Amino acid sequence: MAQKKNADKALDEKKKEEKKSSKSDASAKTDKKSSDKKPAEKKSEKKPSAFSKIAKYFRECKSEIKKIVWPAPKATFRNMGIVLVVLIVIGLFVWGLDTGLIALLKLVMDI
């Protein structure tokens, strides 16, 4: 077990050193003018394929779905009750307004 931990630490240190060296290489490359680049170097940079983009999209979707916190059933039923009550109240208001306006229109048309 201790050997595995030591191997993991050594691997982590190696990765850190590689990142440091790649950062210094990147800063040295940015110092060069863009005209110094050869056309062959530009072509060597590959774009990710369509399949890898699709796979990445689904991986990201899966990680986002894991972050969802679903409400408890009790909260869901309470919210559903509130929505139904509000719908009934608004429906009655619209019905009353419609009935009143129709009665007013009939009065105006009879005159």
Protein Blocks (a to p, Z undefined) as FASTA:
>chain_A
ZZmmmmmmmmmmmmmmmmmmmmmmmmmmmmpcfklpcfklmmmpccddfklmmmmmmmmm
mmmmmmpccddfklmmmmmmmmmmmmmmmmmmmmmmmmmmmmmmmmmmmZZ
